């Protein structure tokens, strides 16, 4: 496949997943589907849960273009799993004995011959190959519905999935037995293209009706540059008639101060890093993955840096591997380049703000499906970074079993090489509103990644940490001394994802930390948390795309964003500082995170319910409507003393750097 990408490099006991069949049993398939009457090998795990007769809208047009993936078996899946567990566990004698990418691929990846046979079969069926990673773990392809039907012995139909029309198989796909012997699973549906960035602009989702647009300035809540700067009169609520106003957007220096960066500078000599540099992530590289690419990223981050006192970035400290705009695909289902531009900007500004000295590598996918896998493999197959921030997720775990198993294989490669994958836990709470049942978001629900939940943060005038609550906002409009609905209101303004997995068993590192009453033997996410509430959010600098065809942009502007898409890169940046200060690479960090929580919980801030309901007053800049925002109301998820399914073991801070000092060899 032709790419406009350029190669760059940067200096710088858990769960045995077993066979894909284990995931298939956990997810289940549609009982109404029947295997095709042929000697071919069928793949029931390729059928998404939403491909039900009740949702069927009829056969997909023969010319409809569909992306798919074929996932191949590892040569030694049990060995890859055991290696990933051993090298990630500080208590294991093989801790940090990672394999290089070439050694991992040579030991575990499918053979070149097996891989070529799969590629040749797909091409012989008229399909176009669009992604072939050096790891040979999967093949990304495209074809018409007619071609896919012929290649996999299935019948693609259109399905209504919560208001979105998606193409998926109406019968179980299959492959000839000779080819299927090396194939672990298939993806032949458009569900992967529902992958979304987990970012929220302040005020997003609120009604735009200008019912109160004529309010005088005194009748509007003014944003605060720190918690408590301004107060605003509200109708009686929770025993109060005034509330602190929403935050304009915390700056990088406020975040660094609140999360304790100053503690590292004050620590004993040597704790600022092996070379005595300030604790800023120097010498570390953080990779960021999103779909598409902002045309103004480097200039935007430098304008932003000048405004907020951060060092400028250049071609050495900021690099990117991106497809050409002509290679962008599936833009409508993926929410277009403009839908991902703010995510990329948020990620880069957050990492740079948390670790100003770290290098940043941005790798953009050609879409939000297989393109994201190719972006990940681009990093892993050459180990271009050992920290990877991923601020996107699927809708719950409503992903075919074959896809989940294929993604876990990629995650095992990362862990085996000493690469830590950080995923945002989601912005829709327990997902009941979207799915009708509670579910954590995948990939954050995987036991092989670090899931980052969200908090609301209060920082005082001097940049000192006041408190955090779990991120979960419910808003209630008020006017003329009354609320639109009984408190706390009915408008859910976003909240951290999390909860109990229906797919993955409880990993060993969570045992003894996650309450048995919560886990009941299953993986629970998130693992840690950071600032995510857009109403106590973070400032970003962006030149917004105004035309997705030409990628033309508007002038540079400052906006306020939140979401676990903010929490994830903030955590990745703090991890870069932790590696600099401790002089060790953490790789897949969950075993270390939970070990630290057991032995030195001071490294994290336990986020617990407040004695009094935390609230903020907010005035929408778009409509002029006033709202009371009640915090720490994250659907059915709840903060609690110790581990909880909103913030994990607690809020991440720079103190973690001191806690892991000595873990390396």
C-alpha distance (Angstrom), angle and dihedral (degrees) to the residues before:
residue distance angle dihedral
X1 . . .
X2 3.79 . .
X3 3.77 114.8 .
X4 3.77 135.3 179.1
X5 3.77 88.8 -150.4
X6 3.78 121.8 125.6
X7 3.75 123.9 -149.2
X8 3.78 117.8 -116.8
X9 3.78 135.9 168.4
X10 3.79 134.1 -158.1
X11 3.78 129.9 -141.0
X12 2.93 110.3 -126.8
X13 27.33 146.9 48.9
X14 3.24 79.1 -49.0
X15 3.85 140.3 145.9
X16 3.77 124.8 -59.8
X17 3.77 102.2 -147.9
X18 3.77 91.1 -166.7
X19 3.76 118.1 -175.4
X20 3.76 126.4 -4.4
X21 3.79 87.0 -111.9
X22 3.79 89.3 73.0
X23 3.79 89.9 61.1
X24 3.78 90.4 44.1
X25 3.80 91.1 56.4
X26 3.79 91.3 47.9
X27 3.79 95.4 50.1
X28 3.78 99.6 35.9
X29 3.79 126.9 -155.6
X30 3.76 136.0 -119.7
X31 3.76 110.6 -71.5
X32 3.81 90.4 -151.8
X33 3.80 91.6 65.6
X34 3.77 118.3 94.1
X35 3.80 126.2 -157.7
X36 3.82 112.8 -111.5
X37 3.81 112.7 -98.8
X38 3.81 96.6 -114.4
X39 3.82 139.4 102.4
X40 3.81 88.9 -108.7
X41 3.80 121.8 113.4
X42 3.80 112.2 -103.5
X43 3.81 126.1 -146.2
X44 3.81 109.0 -150.8
X45 3.81 89.6 171.3
X46 3.81 88.8 69.0
X47 3.81 92.1 69.4
X48 3.83 112.4 96.1
X49 3.79 118.3 -135.6
X50 3.82 90.8 -118.9
X51 3.83 93.5 59.4
X52 3.80 91.8 96.2
X53 3.82 128.2 144.2
X54 3.81 89.2 -119.1
X55 3.82 89.7 61.4
X56 3.82 96.2 41.4
X57 3.81 114.8 126.1
X58 3.79 96.4 178.2
X59 3.78 137.6 -90.3
X60 3.79 117.8 -28.7
X61 3.79 114.7 -113.0
X62 3.80 110.0 -92.4
X63 3.80 91.8 -120.5
X64 3.81 96.1 50.9
X65 3.81 109.1 124.3
X66 3.80 116.1 -129.6
X67 3.80 132.0 -175.1
X68 3.78 119.0 -142.4
X69 3.78 141.9 171.5
X70 3.77 135.0 -146.7
X71 3.81 114.5 -152.4
X72 3.80 117.6 -154.3
X73 3.80 128.9 -148.2
X74 3.78 119.8 -101.5
X75 3.77 112.6 -120.6
X76 3.81 89.6 -126.0
X77 3.79 110.9 15.2
X78 3.80 93.5 168.6
X79 3.79 90.9 51.2
X80 3.81 92.6 48.8
X81 3.80 89.9 51.0
X82 3.80 93.0 47.8
X83 3.80 91.6 48.1
X84 3.81 92.7 49.8
X85 3.80 90.5 51.5
X86 3.80 96.2 45.6
X87 3.81 98.8 47.2
X88 3.83 91.7 47.5
X89 3.81 98.6 49.7
X90 3.83 116.0 88.8
X91 3.80 88.8 -155.5
X92 3.81 93.6 56.3
X93 3.82 120.2 92.0
X94 3.81 88.5 -133.7
X95 3.80 93.1 56.0
X96 3.82 109.9 145.8
X97 3.81 93.2 4.9
X98 3.78 88.6 132.0
X99 3.76 125.5 172.1
X100 3.78 122.7 -123.4
X101 3.81 114.5 -115.1
X102 3.80 91.7 -104.3
X103 3.81 92.4 50.4
X104 3.81 92.8 46.1
X105 3.80 91.6 49.0
X106 3.79 92.0 44.7
X107 3.80 91.7 51.5
X108 3.80 104.3 38.6
X109 3.81 112.5 14.5
X110 3.81 122.9 97.5
X111 3.79 114.3 -90.4
X112 3.78 119.5 -94.6
X113 3.78 89.5 -114.8
X114 3.80 94.7 53.2
X115 3.78 90.8 46.3
X116 3.80 92.9 48.8
X117 3.80 90.3 50.9
X118 3.80 91.3 56.6
X119 3.81 92.9 46.1
X120 3.80 91.5 47.5
X121 3.82 91.4 50.8
X122 3.81 92.7 51.4
X123 3.80 92.5 47.9
X124 3.80 91.1 47.5
X125 3.80 87.7 57.9
X126 3.81 90.5 55.8
X127 3.81 96.7 -103.4
X128 3.82 120.9 142.6
X129 3.79 117.3 -127.1
X130 3.82 110.4 -135.7
X131 3.80 102.6 167.9
X132 3.81 134.1 30.1
X133 3.82 113.8 166.3
X134 3.77 119.8 -155.1
X135 3.80 87.9 -120.0
X136 3.83 89.0 64.8
X137 3.81 89.8 -143.3
X138 3.81 94.5 133.1
X139 3.78 144.8 -4.1
X140 3.81 123.0 -130.5
X141 3.80 115.0 -151.7
X142 3.80 142.2 168.3
X143 3.76 132.3 -148.8
X144 3.75 144.6 144.5
X145 3.78 120.1 -84.2
X146 3.80 88.3 -106.5
X147 3.82 91.6 53.6
X148 3.80 93.1 46.7
X149 3.80 91.2 48.1
X150 3.79 90.2 52.7
X151 3.79 95.4 43.8
X152 3.79 96.3 48.6
X153 3.79 104.1 27.5
X154 3.78 92.7 -119.4
X155 3.79 139.0 117.0
X156 3.80 116.5 -124.5
X157 3.79 116.6 -145.3
X158 3.79 136.3 179.2
X159 3.81 115.0 -107.2
X160 3.77 132.6 -169.6
X161 3.80 108.1 -127.3
X162 3.80 107.6 -177.2
X163 3.79 93.4 -43.1
X164 3.82 97.5 -38.4
X165 3.80 121.0 103.2
X166 3.79 111.2 -132.8
X167 3.79 131.9 177.8
X168 3.79 115.3 -125.9
X169 3.82 141.6 152.8
X170 3.81 118.6 -78.7
X171 3.81 90.3 -167.9
X172 3.77 131.3 34.7
X173 3.83 111.3 -83.6
X174 3.78 119.1 -126.2
X175 3.78 142.8 -174.9
X176 3.82 132.4 -154.0
X177 3.79 108.7 -84.6
X178 3.80 92.9 -117.2
X179 3.81 92.2 58.5
X180 3.80 95.7 34.9
X181 3.81 92.7 60.8
X182 3.79 90.6 81.8
X183 3.81 96.8 35.8
X184 3.80 120.3 98.1
X185 3.80 97.6 -176.2
X186 3.77 149.6 -27.3
X187 3.78 140.3 -127.5
X188 3.82 116.5 -159.1
X189 3.81 102.4 152.7
X190 3.80 137.2 84.3
X191 3.80 96.0 -119.8
X192 3.80 91.5 104.1
X193 3.80 88.1 64.6
X194 3.81 89.7 67.6
X195 3.80 88.5 74.6
X196 3.78 104.6 126.9
X197 3.81 136.8 -171.1
X198 3.81 111.1 -108.1
X199 3.80 96.5 -134.1
X200 3.80 131.0 120.4
X201 3.77 128.0 -166.7
X202 3.77 113.5 -140.1
X203 3.80 108.1 -90.5
X204 3.81 94.9 14.9
X205 3.78 114.9 147.2
X206 3.79 96.3 23.3
X207 3.82 119.8 125.1
X208 3.79 112.8 -89.4
X209 3.80 96.4 -152.0
X210 3.82 104.5 127.2
X211 3.79 95.0 -137.0
X212 3.80 92.2 147.0
X213 3.80 101.4 27.9
X214 3.79 91.3 125.8
X215 3.79 95.1 58.9
X216 3.77 113.8 133.8
X217 3.83 116.6 -117.2
X218 3.81 90.8 -103.6
X219 3.81 88.5 58.8
X220 3.80 93.4 57.1
X221 3.79 128.2 80.1
X222 3.80 111.0 -119.4
X223 3.79 117.1 -143.4
X224 3.80 118.4 -109.8
X225 3.79 125.2 -132.1
X226 3.81 88.2 -149.9
X227 3.78 133.6 16.9
X228 3.78 111.1 -75.3
X229 3.81 97.8 11.1
X230 3.81 91.8 123.3
X231 3.79 132.9 23.0
X232 3.78 129.5 -161.7
X233 3.79 134.4 -158.7
X234 3.81 114.5 -110.3
X235 3.80 135.0 177.5
X236 3.82 109.2 -92.1
X237 3.81 110.7 -67.0
X238 3.79 130.8 163.7
X239 3.81 89.7 -11.4
X240 3.83 94.0 -53.4
X241 3.79 136.5 104.6
X242 3.82 96.5 -169.5
X243 3.78 133.0 51.0
X244 3.77 136.3 -170.2
X245 3.78 111.1 -105.9
X246 3.78 127.4 -115.1
X247 3.81 120.7 -85.4
X248 3.80 119.4 -99.1
X249 3.79 87.8 -142.5
X250 3.79 128.8 -66.5
X251 3.80 116.5 -108.7
X252 3.81 126.1 -131.9
X253 3.81 92.1 -102.2
X254 3.81 91.2 52.5
X255 3.80 91.4 51.3
X256 3.81 92.5 47.2
X257 3.79 91.1 49.3
X258 3.80 96.8 44.4
X259 3.80 93.8 49.1
X260 3.80 92.6 50.9
X261 3.78 106.9 -103.8
X262 3.80 88.5 148.1
X263 3.80 89.8 64.1
X264 3.80 89.8 66.8
X265 3.79 93.5 53.4
X266 3.79 89.4 50.0
X267 3.80 94.0 47.8
X268 3.78 123.3 108.2
X269 3.83 117.0 -71.2
X270 3.77 113.4 -74.3
X271 3.78 95.7 32.0
X272 3.80 91.8 97.6
X273 3.78 89.7 73.0
X274 3.75 139.2 -72.2
X275 3.79 93.0 -72.6
X276 3.79 97.8 42.5
X277 3.81 94.5 -109.7
X278 3.77 123.3 148.8
X279 3.82 112.2 -86.8
X280 3.79 97.7 -97.2
X281 3.81 104.1 120.6
X282 3.79 93.7 -94.3
X283 3.80 112.8 170.0
X284 3.79 92.2 23.4
X285 3.80 129.7 105.5
X286 3.80 126.8 -149.5
X287 3.78 120.5 -165.3
X288 3.80 120.9 -152.8
X289 3.79 124.5 -160.2
X290 3.80 125.6 -160.9
X291 3.79 136.7 137.8
X292 3.82 120.7 -85.2
X293 3.82 121.5 -13.4
X294 3.79 140.2 -94.5
X295 3.83 111.5 -117.5
X296 3.83 91.0 -146.6
X297 3.79 103.2 40.3
X298 3.80 100.5 121.4
X299 3.79 95.3 43.5
X300 3.81 90.7 44.6
X301 3.80 94.6 51.7
X302 3.80 90.7 48.7
X303 3.80 93.6 49.9
X304 3.80 87.0 47.9
X305 3.81 92.0 47.4
X306 3.79 92.8 51.6
X307 3.79 90.7 51.4
X308 3.80 95.0 49.8
X309 3.80 102.4 35.4
X310 3.80 99.2 -104.6
X311 3.81 123.9 140.0
X312 3.79 115.5 -94.6
X313 3.79 117.9 -106.2
X314 3.79 124.6 -132.5
X315 3.79 139.1 176.5
X316 3.79 89.8 -70.6
X317 3.82 98.5 50.0
X318 3.83 97.7 34.2
X319 3.79 119.9 42.0
X320 3.76 133.2 159.0
X321 3.77 141.3 -162.8
X322 3.78 108.2 -158.5
X323 3.79 139.2 156.4
X324 3.78 119.6 -112.1
X325 3.83 113.7 -99.0
X326 3.81 88.2 -110.3
X327 3.81 87.5 63.9
X328 3.81 95.3 54.5
X329 3.81 108.6 115.9
X330 3.82 139.5 -176.7
X331 3.78 89.9 22.2
X332 3.81 97.8 159.5
X333 3.82 95.6 52.9
X334 3.81 90.8 40.4
X335 3.84 93.7 52.3
X336 3.81 95.3 -108.9
X337 3.83 128.9 -93.1
X338 3.81 89.9 -72.1
X339 3.80 89.3 59.2
X340 3.80 91.1 56.9
X341 3.81 99.0 36.9
X342 3.80 93.9 80.7
X343 3.81 88.7 48.8
X344 3.80 92.9 53.4
X345 3.80 90.2 46.2
X346 3.80 92.6 48.2
X347 3.80 90.9 49.1
X348 3.80 95.6 48.6
X349 3.82 94.6 43.3
X350 3.82 91.4 47.1
X351 3.80 96.0 49.4
X352 3.81 91.0 44.3
X353 3.80 90.9 47.9
X354 3.81 94.1 49.2
X355 3.83 95.9 40.4
X356 3.83 108.0 20.9
X357 3.80 93.3 175.3
X358 3.81 97.5 50.3
X359 3.78 123.5 102.3
X360 3.79 117.1 -118.7
X361 3.79 126.1 -147.3
X362 3.79 116.0 -170.2
X363 3.81 116.4 -161.4
X364 3.80 115.4 -173.2
X365 3.77 126.0 -157.7
X366 3.81 120.8 -135.5
X367 3.82 86.0 -128.1
X368 3.80 139.0 -6.9
X369 3.81 94.4 -93.1
X370 3.78 125.8 47.5
X371 3.79 88.4 -2.6
X372 3.80 90.0 69.9
X373 3.82 90.0 52.5
X374 3.81 90.6 51.5
X375 3.80 89.4 49.3
X376 3.81 90.5 52.3
X377 3.80 92.9 47.5
X378 3.81 90.6 48.8
X379 3.80 86.9 62.1
X380 3.80 98.4 39.5
X381 3.79 98.6 43.4
X382 3.82 89.6 61.0
X383 3.82 99.4 21.5
X384 3.79 92.0 -124.4
X385 3.83 90.4 171.2
X386 3.80 137.9 3.1
X387 3.83 95.2 -143.4
X388 3.81 118.4 58.2
X389 3.82 122.5 -175.9
X390 3.82 116.3 -155.1
X391 3.80 114.7 -177.7
X392 3.79 99.5 -177.4
X393 3.79 138.8 81.9
X394 3.75 146.1 -179.8
X395 3.79 122.6 -109.2
X396 3.78 100.4 -85.4
X397 3.79 114.7 -57.3
X398 3.82 91.4 -48.9
X399 3.79 89.3 130.4
X400 3.82 124.9 117.1
X401 3.78 114.9 -93.9
X402 3.80 91.9 -120.0
X403 3.81 90.8 56.3
X404 3.79 92.9 49.6
X405 3.81 91.4 49.5
X406 3.81 90.6 47.8
X407 3.79 92.4 50.6
X408 3.80 91.3 48.4
X409 3.80 89.0 56.0
X410 3.81 89.4 57.8
X411 3.81 89.4 48.3
X412 3.81 90.5 52.3
X413 3.79 88.8 55.4
X414 3.81 89.8 52.7
X415 3.80 93.4 50.0
X416 3.80 92.6 45.3
X417 3.81 90.2 53.9
X418 3.81 95.2 45.3
X419 3.80 97.3 -106.3
X420 3.80 118.0 142.7
X421 3.80 116.0 -143.6
X422 3.82 116.4 -156.2
X423 3.81 118.9 -166.7
X424 3.79 130.1 -175.5
X425 3.80 111.8 -117.5
X426 3.82 94.9 -135.8
X427 3.80 138.2 -97.8
X428 3.80 101.9 -114.0
X429 3.79 102.0 76.7
X430 3.80 112.7 -135.9
X431 3.86 92.3 -9.2
X432 3.82 92.5 -125.4
X433 3.81 90.4 129.0
X434 3.83 90.8 56.4
X435 3.80 102.2 34.1
X436 3.79 106.4 22.9
X437 3.80 90.6 -121.6
X438 3.79 136.6 62.0
X439 3.79 117.1 -91.7
X440 3.80 138.5 152.9
X441 3.79 115.1 -126.7
X442 3.79 121.6 -100.8
X443 3.06 133.3 -106.5
X444 3.83 87.2 31.7
X445 3.81 89.3 56.6
X446 3.81 91.5 62.6
X447 3.82 114.8 106.6
X448 3.82 89.3 -136.8
X449 3.80 97.2 65.7
X450 3.79 134.3 59.2
X451 3.80 108.4 -112.3
X452 3.80 114.2 -150.8
X453 3.81 118.0 -153.0
X454 3.78 128.5 -169.8
X455 3.79 144.0 -104.4
X456 3.79 141.3 -176.1
X457 3.81 109.9 -122.2
X458 3.80 132.9 -151.4
X459 3.83 116.9 -160.0
X460 3.79 122.2 179.1
X461 3.81 130.8 -136.4
X462 3.80 93.0 -85.7
X463 3.79 94.0 49.0
X464 3.79 93.9 -101.8
X465 3.78 122.3 147.9
X466 3.81 111.3 -108.7
X467 3.80 104.5 172.4
X468 3.79 146.0 -49.8
X469 3.76 132.1 -138.6
X470 3.76 129.8 -168.8
X471 3.79 111.9 -83.2
X472 3.78 109.1 -108.7
X473 3.81 118.7 123.4
X474 3.79 129.3 -165.0
X475 3.80 116.8 -178.3
X476 3.77 130.3 -157.3
X477 3.81 120.3 -169.4
X478 3.79 115.6 -134.8
X479 3.79 134.6 -167.7
X480 3.80 136.5 156.3
X481 3.78 91.8 17.5
X482 3.81 96.3 -56.7
X483 3.81 139.6 92.9
X484 3.78 123.7 -122.6
X485 3.81 91.4 -128.0
X486 3.80 138.0 7.7
X487 3.78 111.1 -73.3
X488 2.94 133.9 -53.9
X489 3.81 86.5 26.5
X490 3.79 133.2 -136.1
X491 3.82 104.5 -95.6
X492 3.81 110.9 100.4
X493 3.78 107.9 -152.4
X494 3.79 97.4 -169.9
X495 3.76 136.7 -73.9
X496 3.78 140.8 -163.3
X497 3.78 117.0 -78.0
X498 3.77 121.9 -126.0
X499 3.76 144.8 115.5
X500 3.78 142.0 121.1
X501 3.79 119.0 -29.8
X502 3.79 120.1 -125.6
X503 3.81 90.0 -160.0
X504 3.81 110.8 41.6
X505 3.79 130.4 60.4
X506 3.79 119.8 -131.3
X507 3.82 110.4 -79.5
X508 3.76 117.8 -130.1
X509 3.79 94.1 -114.4
X510 3.81 90.9 63.4
X511 3.79 95.8 52.1
X512 3.77 112.6 107.2
X513 3.81 91.8 17.3
X514 3.80 103.7 58.7
X515 3.82 109.2 60.6
X516 3.80 112.8 -110.4
X517 3.79 88.8 -133.7
X518 3.80 88.1 63.4
X519 3.79 102.7 38.0
X520 3.82 100.2 36.9
X521 3.79 86.9 -167.9
X522 3.81 97.3 -46.6
X523 3.79 136.8 107.8
X524 3.81 112.5 -91.4
X525 3.80 125.2 -161.8
X526 2.99 150.0 -116.6
X527 3.81 110.4 45.6
X528 3.81 100.5 -167.6
X529 3.81 136.0 -5.6
X530 3.78 144.8 -146.8
X531 3.79 140.1 176.8
X532 3.82 112.0 -41.1
X533 3.81 108.4 143.7
X534 3.84 108.7 111.9
X535 3.82 89.7 -153.0
X536 3.80 89.0 60.8
X537 3.78 87.4 29.8
X538 3.79 142.1 143.5
X539 3.79 131.8 -96.3
X540 3.80 119.2 -118.3
X541 3.80 131.8 -178.1
X542 3.80 118.4 -134.7
X543 3.79 143.4 160.5
X544 3.81 96.8 -146.8
X545 3.79 119.9 -135.4
X546 3.81 108.9 -117.0
X547 3.82 98.4 179.2
X548 3.81 120.4 40.5
X549 3.80 91.6 -165.9
X550 3.79 96.9 56.0
X551 3.84 98.5 19.6
X552 3.81 89.0 -131.1
X553 3.78 112.4 165.8
X554 3.78 140.8 -149.6
X555 3.83 121.0 -124.1
X556 3.80 120.3 -70.9
X557 3.79 114.2 -80.0
X558 3.79 139.8 171.3
X559 3.80 118.3 -117.1
X560 3.79 135.5 175.3
X561 3.79 118.8 -123.1
X562 3.76 139.9 173.3
X563 3.79 139.0 163.7
X564 3.78 128.7 118.5
X565 3.81 82.2 -72.8
X566 3.79 83.6 76.9
X567 3.79 94.8 43.7
X568 3.81 92.8 52.1
X569 3.84 99.7 56.0
X570 3.82 91.4 39.1
X571 3.80 87.2 56.8
X572 3.80 92.0 45.1
X573 3.80 89.4 53.0
X574 3.80 91.9 49.4
X575 3.80 89.1 49.3
X576 3.81 88.7 55.0
X577 3.80 88.8 54.3
X578 3.81 89.9 46.5
X579 3.80 90.6 54.5
X580 3.79 91.9 47.9
X581 3.80 94.2 48.7
X582 3.80 96.8 41.3
X583 3.79 94.0 42.2
X584 3.80 91.4 -133.2
X585 3.78 137.2 103.6
X586 3.79 111.4 -127.8
X587 3.80 100.9 -162.6
X588 3.80 110.2 -176.0
X589 3.80 95.7 12.1
X590 3.81 105.8 -167.5
X591 3.82 97.3 95.1
X592 3.82 89.0 50.4
X593 3.82 92.3 45.1
X594 3.79 93.1 53.4
X595 3.80 92.5 41.4
X596 3.81 89.5 53.8
X597 3.79 90.2 47.9
X598 3.80 90.3 54.6
X599 3.79 95.9 46.9
X600 3.80 105.0 26.8
X601 3.80 112.2 15.3
X602 3.82 89.5 169.7
X603 3.82 86.1 85.0
X604 3.80 89.2 74.4
X605 3.78 131.4 41.8
X606 3.77 111.3 -122.2
X607 3.81 105.4 -132.9
X608 3.79 108.7 -145.8
X609 3.82 134.1 168.4
X610 3.80 114.2 -78.7
X611 3.81 121.1 -117.6
X612 3.80 89.4 -122.9
X613 3.78 124.9 37.9
X614 3.86 107.4 -96.2
X615 3.79 112.5 -131.8
X616 3.79 140.3 172.7
X617 3.78 133.6 -162.9
X618 3.80 114.7 -130.0
X619 3.80 133.3 -175.7
X620 3.79 116.6 -162.6
X621 3.80 111.8 -125.6
X622 3.81 89.5 -153.2
X623 3.79 101.2 50.3
X624 3.80 104.8 13.8
X625 3.81 89.9 -127.9
X626 3.81 118.0 147.1
X627 3.78 121.2 -132.0
X628 3.77 137.7 -174.3
X629 3.77 108.7 -140.0
X630 3.82 117.1 -153.4
X631 3.81 111.9 -160.6
X632 3.83 132.9 -152.6
X633 3.81 93.8 38.7
X634 3.79 102.3 122.2
X635 3.82 103.8 167.1
X636 3.83 108.2 -99.5
X637 3.82 92.3 -21.7
X638 3.78 116.6 97.2
X639 3.79 141.6 -172.1
X640 3.80 117.3 -121.3
X641 3.78 141.3 166.0
X642 3.78 108.1 -71.5
X643 3.78 120.0 -0.7
X644 3.81 117.6 5.5
X645 3.81 136.6 170.4
X646 3.82 94.8 -113.1
X647 3.82 101.8 51.2
X648 3.81 105.4 11.2
X649 3.81 113.2 -146.8
X650 3.81 88.3 -13.3
X651 3.75 146.4 -80.9
X652 3.79 117.3 -29.3
X653 3.79 117.5 -119.4
X654 3.79 139.8 171.3
X655 3.82 87.3 -102.1
X656 3.79 87.2 81.1
X657 3.80 87.2 74.1
X658 3.80 90.2 65.6
X659 3.78 93.1 43.5
X660 3.82 94.2 57.4
X661 3.79 96.1 43.4
X662 3.77 105.8 122.3
X663 3.81 95.7 28.6
X664 3.79 91.6 105.4
X665 3.75 128.1 75.7
